[in-house]
Amino acid sequence: MDQLRSLRVFAQVIAEGSFAGAARTLDLAPAVVTRAVSDLEDHLGVRLLNRTTRSLALTEVGQEYLERAKRVLGELDDADAIAISVNSAPSGNVRILCPPAFATHQLVKHLPDFRTRYPGIQLELSASGPVAAADENFDISIVSIGQQALQGDFVVRPLASSSFVICAAPAYLERCGRPLQPDDLLLHDGLLPAVAAVRHELTLFREEPGTAHRKRQVLKLGLRPPVLCTSQLEVLYAAAVAGMGVAGLPTFMVADALRDGRLERVLPEWRGAALQLYAALPTRKHVPARTRVFMDFLLEIFGGSQADPWIASLG
């Protein structure tokens, strides 16, 4: 008796609810399916199924045996997939969930390189809004959060950290002056995220030279309302580049604009809070090769740590 074959046939009979259905799915003669289950029962010395002319049902031992058989078959399928992937280029579809600002300013510009390396992989990118938690409906979720802990049962790898820095268009600063200390910001046209506008305050930090300490300063915003507040970082970015005022934006968004002169950093020794960026995937025993290589690519491109690679590149 081919016990492995009989296990697969037995599991398929239960999945289909009939011997005839299993025979059609497996492309076997009905008699072959019936014989495989009978041989398995003879080998075990127990009845796995109660059969009638109209239905079949698992016995108590059959139920327990099925659960263990499914685990064995699943492990074998995973082992086969791993072995096959060694000798074949990764291929197939990878579904990615990503915050829109990070997708636009960082992720997408690196995808041509990934495409060159892995032409057999197709990417499906969803970037419809903020991503504060991983989603099991996606192969990889790029999560952007503050200091809170990640929620859910996921395999998580840090990608990078991104600090909020204060910036404005050079034309705005020429017209309205350059702030020299944090309190000067209160005299300028503010472009604020909605949460800061609701709290009526902005918290800034400065590293103390030669120490591990940070100086903290809270600016009360009630004296002069912002000229624009929104929950969309892309809108704040566009308004800052257009010369509408001073904004605090994450380094991954503004690094290119600071380098090419569209924006100028204001009070460069001060920063706002930081975003932590993670790549998360659902907990699975076997991760497809296409997902693994995309995860490795993210870690390679963005550093795979909790450092801020964009602020480091600005000096």
Number of C-alpha atoms within 10 A of each C-alpha: 9 9 13 13 12 21 20 17 25 25 19 19 22 18 11 14 14 16 22 17 17 24 20 13 12 15 10 13 13 15 11 14 24 18 13 20 24 17 16 22 16 12 11 10 9 12 16 23 19 11 11 8 5 6 10 15 15 16 14 11 12 18 15 12 15 17 11 12 17 15 11 14 15 14 14 12 13 16 13 11 15 15 11 12 15 10 8 9 14 19 16 13 14 18 15 21 25 24 19 20 21 21 18 14 16 17 16 12 11 14 13 11 12 15 13 9 13 16 14 13 19 14 14 13 17 15 17 11 12 19 18 19 18 27 19 15 12 17 23 27 27 27 25 24 17 14 9 8 8 17 9 12 12 19 13 18 18 20 25 23 26 24 21 21 24 24 24 27 24 20 17 21 19 9 9 13 12 18 16 11 11 15 13 13 19 17 12 20 18 24 26 26 21 15 13 18 20 11 11 17 14 18 15 21 16 16 14 11 8 6 7 7 11 13 10 13 15 12 15 15 19 12 9 13 16 20 13 18 20 15 14 15 22 17 16 24 23 11 18 25 24 16 17 19 24 30 28 27 26 25 24 21 21 24 22 16 17 17 12 9 12 17 26 24 22 23 18 12 14 21 21 20 18 18 21 21 25 26 24 26 24 19 13 9 9 14 15 18 19 21 21 16 16 20 18 11 18 20 18 11 14 20 16 19 16 17 17 21 19 20 18 10 9 11 5
